[in-house]
Amino acid sequence: MDFGRLITAMVTPFDEQGEINWEATAQLMDYLIDVQKSESLVISGTTGEAPTLSDEEKIKLFSFAVEKAAGRCKIIAGTGSNNTRHSIHLTQAAERTGVDGVLLVVPYYNKPNQEGIFRHFESIAQATKLPVMLYNVPQRTAVSMSSVTTLRLAQIDNIVATKECVSTEQVGKIVRSAPEGFKVYSGDDSSGLPAMSVGAYGIVSVASHVVGAEMKQMMDAFISGRIEEATKLYGELLPVFKGLFECPNPVAVKYSLELKGLNVGSVRLPLVAPNDSEKALIKQLYE
C-alpha cells in the first residue's frame, strides 16, 4: 500500500450545534483532494478531534469518507487508543467500511514499556487485514516508541509505515534499518523537509489544509534534486507550519479554513475557539 507522500490529517467539520456537518465534510474533502493535492486523508486522527468523537461518529465518518473519496485518494482511519481491545474493535469496524488503512497511535496515559507497546500493535495488526501505519508522538502520549521497537513491528507483514514526531536522528535510524517497502513519514510539518533529507518518504500534515499545493511543490522539488528550490519553499512555509500550532491543534487550522471560505465550524470542548489576539496572529500568517 502506497499512501502517497502528502497525507492530510483532516479536521472534522462541525455545525453550530457541535454535530458533524456532513455537507461541509464533503466540500472539505473535495478541496483537500483537488486543490491542496492530498494523496491520502486521515479521518478521526488527533486533528480530527478523535478524543471527542464517539465510536458511532467515527464509523459514520469512515464510511462517508470512503464513499466521497471514490478512489481519488486513500482513506486512513484513526482507530488507535490506549485500550488494545477497543482499538481492535474499532479497527475491525473500520475495515468493514472499506477504508484503505488504519493509523494507530502509541498507547497514551497507561505509559507501557517497549514490550507492551510492541504487543499492543502486534495484537491489533493480527486482528485485521488492513495496512497499518504506526504513530509515535511522545509529546502527547508520555512515552516514545523506540526505533528498536518500530523495527521489530516493521517485520509484521501488514505494518507498512510509521508516522514519527521525533528527532531526525531517530527517523534516520528507522529508515536505514527498515525492511524494503516500509515507509517513514514525518508527523510534524516543521520537521518534514529535514526528515525527508534523512530518508523519510513523506509528511502526514496539518498545514496541508491550507498550503498543501505548496508543500507538494516543495517535496517534488526535493525528490527531483532541486534542493535550493525546496529549501526556499520550506523557508517561506515555515512561519505557517509554526503559526498553526500557536493554539492547541486543530483550533488554528479550523480558523484558517474559515478565512479561506470553508465553513468547518469550531472545535468541541475541552478545546475552545481562538481569542481575538490568536485570530489576529493567524490572519497575519496569510498576509
Order of alpha helices (4+ residues) and beta strands (2+ residues): beta-alpha-beta-alpha-beta-alpha-beta-alpha-beta-alpha-alpha-beta-alpha-beta-alpha-beta-alpha-alpha-alpha-alpha
